[in-house]
Amino acid sequence: MTPTPRIGFAKPEPQQRTLGLGVIGLGTVGTGTLKVLAEHQKEIQRRLGCNLQLKVICSRSVHKQDLSWLDKPVKITSDWKKVVGDPEVHIIVELVGVLATARDIAFATMAAGKHLVTANKQLVAQYGVELVERSRTHNVGLGIEACVAGGTPVLHAVREGLAGENFTAVYGILNGTTNYILTEMERRGCSFAEVLAEAQQKGYAEPDPTFDVEGYDASYKIAILAMMCFGQAVKVADIPVQGITRIDQVDFAYAHRLNHTLRLIAGARRRTSNRLEIFVRPMMIPTASRLAGVKGATNGILLVGNKGGNTSITGRGAGGEATGVAVLSDVVQIARSIAAGGSSLTPFGYEDWHPSRIATPDENVVATYLRLVVRDRPGILGRVCAILGRHRINIDSVLQEPDCEKKRLPFVMTLEPTAEKYITKALKEISRLPFLAEPPLLLPFAEMP
Ligand SMILES: NC(=O)c1ccc[n+]([C@@H]2O[C@H](COP(=O)([O-])OP(=O)(O)OC[C@H]3O[C@@H](n4cnc5c(N)ncnc54)[C@H](OP(=O)(O)O)[C@@H]3O)[C@@H](O)[C@H]2O)c1
């Protein structure tokens, strides 16, 4: 895609050393952002050398809210268009969560020549290329740090700190809810359902957890991260997604026997063909790998570069104030650019985008963990092995935990690296075997440091 030439942001007059901020959306992140801003105002001012002032806040129910905790009086409105139209506002922070509204706010903000900061991963994953084009057309800044890994500044690290690197892969634990569930299952030997129910009670998981546990949340985040690492316009719909609902305690028992553990990994890898392999799936990862140490609701990202090697970054992936720090970091960066009259912001780190070239999962060559739960009877192993052999899949090992119920007997096969298309075909046949008590579970072994 040919980039629109960039020109500098309108430089404020020397007497205009105050930049006005408008915040739309006063939920978890909106409130967290305002609280951090109130507490860190002086420090931020020292960093900026100009005055950043909150001018207006907005949510539909703002007039019913107790805002006594705000340190200074500000304008309030329930109509986001008034924030966009406010002449005192230069930077707008969009934190409404609803995709269609967020898109309308984003487009209107840019059309009004104002700078935008958003935490909406769906907005950025789906409309990222368009947002960048519009930000160029209207010559405004676009901040997206809070969209991936909440308070962990991975996008800044990729865009700025590692701008000289050529990435070969990025792997992330990008969803705190699923990582909390998996690591609690591992730590306490509980089932998925037990830990999920408890997480919902404590407010760590949504009443409808589908978006998190089925991997969709992580797919938006890896789409953004992959765009940032590889400069390709990745489409979320092209990302194969598998959630964690089928993971059982017994999988951790087998994983440990194999010196591995299980995590929901959102990853993107550059193939030698220059195509991207991109996925969200639970994976067996070596216990010595950096991401194995990422526990609870923490997020972790491992960036693999062909010169600098491995860089990992971990931190808070959600929460009002932690995410508020990421939002404000974007505000600070935009404010610095405005003050300098510059245009240093390239939100995805690339001026020249390539269309995405995604490899199909079939082309992946992976070693896999195959867990079968069967009603025990003679000849089971022979039939499974015959199918695998027919598809030219080599078995590496067969494992069985002792003392399991004969009616629901789990056993595991580890398979040598094979193209996934052969494994998928074999799995279809295995799924039809009459002695299976539940569908087979296939998990790839991740090759990661
Ligand atoms: N929660 C996290 O830890 C986290 C972390 C990283 C990123 N994010 C992202 O940050 C964004 C905000 O998340 P959140 O958790 O803060 O959401 P939230 O708690 O549901 O808050 C959303 C806010 O937007 C307001 N709102 C909704 N529609 C509006 C409209 N048409 N006009 C004005 N205000 C409107 C809501 O209040 P009214 O109903 O009163 O309008 C509410 O104050 C989302 O995109 C989310 O994905 C969240």
The ligand as a Tripos MOL2 file, in Angstrom:
@<TRIPOS>MOLECULE
LIG
   48    52     1     0     0
SMALL
NO_CHARGES

@<TRIPOS>ATOM
      1 N1        -11.1710   -3.6970   31.2370 N.am      1 LIG1
      2 C1         -9.8960   -3.8610   30.9530 C.2       1 LIG1
      3 O1         -9.1090   -4.2540   31.8000 O.2       1 LIG1
      4 C2         -9.3890   -3.5410   29.5700 C.ar      1 LIG1
      5 C3         -8.0280   -3.7480   29.2590 C.ar      1 LIG1
      6 C4         -7.5470   -3.3910   28.0000 C.ar      1 LIG1
      7 C5         -8.4160   -2.8390   27.0650 C.ar      1 LIG1
      8 N2         -9.7400   -2.6790   27.3880 N.ar      1 LIG1
      9 C6        -10.6000   -2.0580   26.3910 C.3       1 LIG1
     10 O2        -10.9720   -0.7700   26.8710 O.3       1 LIG1
     11 C7        -12.2650   -0.4230   26.4140 C.3       1 LIG1
     12 C8        -13.1530   -0.0580   27.6020 C.3       1 LIG1
     13 O3        -13.2550   -1.1870   28.4330 O.3       1 LIG1
     14 P1        -13.9360   -1.1200   29.8830 P.3       1 LIG1
     15 O4        -13.6500   -2.4190   30.5190 O.co2     1 LIG1
     16 O5        -13.5620    0.1410   30.5710 O.co2     1 LIG1
     17 O6        -15.4910   -1.0620   29.4640 O.3       1 LIG1
     18 P2        -16.7150   -0.7380   30.4150 P.3       1 LIG1
     19 O7        -16.3430   -0.8960   31.8320 O.co2     1 LIG1
     20 O8        -17.8770   -1.5060   29.8820 O.co2     1 LIG1
     21 O9        -16.9760    0.8200   30.1590 O.3       1 LIG1
     22 C9        -17.5070    1.3340   28.9710 C.3       1 LIG1
     23 C10       -17.9210    2.7810   29.2110 C.3       1 LIG1
     24 O10       -18.3700    3.3590   27.9950 O.3       1 LIG1
     25 C11       -19.5780    4.0640   28.2420 C.3       1 LIG1
     26 N3        -20.3260    4.0970   26.9910 N.ar      1 LIG1
     27 C12       -20.8600    3.0560   26.3060 C.ar      1 LIG1
     28 N4        -21.4890    3.4960   25.2020 N.ar      1 LIG1
     29 C13       -21.3580    4.8420   25.1920 C.ar      1 LIG1
     30 C14       -21.8030    5.8730   24.3200 C.ar      1 LIG1
     31 N5        -22.5350    5.6120   23.2270 N.pl3     1 LIG1
     32 N6        -21.5040    7.1460   24.6340 N.ar      1 LIG1
     33 C15       -20.7740    7.4430   25.7350 C.ar      1 LIG1
     34 N7        -20.3180    6.5090   26.5990 N.ar      1 LIG1
     35 C16       -20.6210    5.2430   26.3320 C.ar      1 LIG1
     36 C17       -20.2420    3.2830   29.3680 C.3       1 LIG1
     37 O11       -21.0630    4.0240   30.2160 O.3       1 LIG1
     38 P3        -22.5960    4.3670   29.9440 P.3       1 LIG1
     39 O12       -23.3250    3.0770   29.8820 O.co2     1 LIG1
     40 O13       -22.9510    5.2570   31.0660 O.co2     1 LIG1
     41 O14       -22.5870    5.1010   28.6470 O.co2     1 LIG1
     42 C18       -19.0260    2.9450   30.2300 C.3       1 LIG1
     43 O15       -18.6960    4.0410   31.0570 O.3       1 LIG1
     44 C19       -12.7840   -1.6410   25.6260 C.3       1 LIG1
     45 O16       -12.5490   -1.4420   24.2600 O.3       1 LIG1
     46 C20       -11.9250   -2.7790   26.1570 C.3       1 LIG1
     47 O17       -11.7570   -3.8440   25.2230 O.3       1 LIG1
     48 C21       -10.2400   -3.0020   28.6080 C.ar      1 LIG1
@<TRIPOS>BOND
     1     1     2 1
     2     2     3 2
     3     2     4 1
     4     4     5 ar
     5     4    48 ar
     6     5     6 ar
     7     6     7 ar
     8     7     8 ar
     9     8     9 1
    10     8    48 ar
    11     9    10 1
    12     9    46 1
    13    10    11 1
    14    11    12 1
    15    11    44 1
    16    12    13 1
    17    13    14 1
    18    14    15 2
    19    14    16 1
    20    14    17 1
    21    17    18 1
    22    18    19 2
    23    18    20 1
    24    18    21 1
    25    21    22 1
    26    22    23 1
    27    23    24 1
    28    23    42 1
    29    24    25 1
    30    25    26 1
    31    25    36 1
    32    26    27 ar
    33    26    35 ar
    34    27    28 ar
    35    28    29 ar
    36    29    30 ar
    37    29    35 ar
    38    30    31 1
    39    30    32 ar
    40    32    33 ar
    41    33    34 ar
    42    34    35 ar
    43    36    37 1
    44    36    42 1
    45    37    38 1
    46    38    39 2
    47    38    40 1
    48    38    41 1
    49    42    43 1
    50    44    45 1
    51    44    46 1
    52    46    47 1
@<TRIPOS>SUBSTRUCTURE
     1 LIG1         1 GROUP 0 **** ****
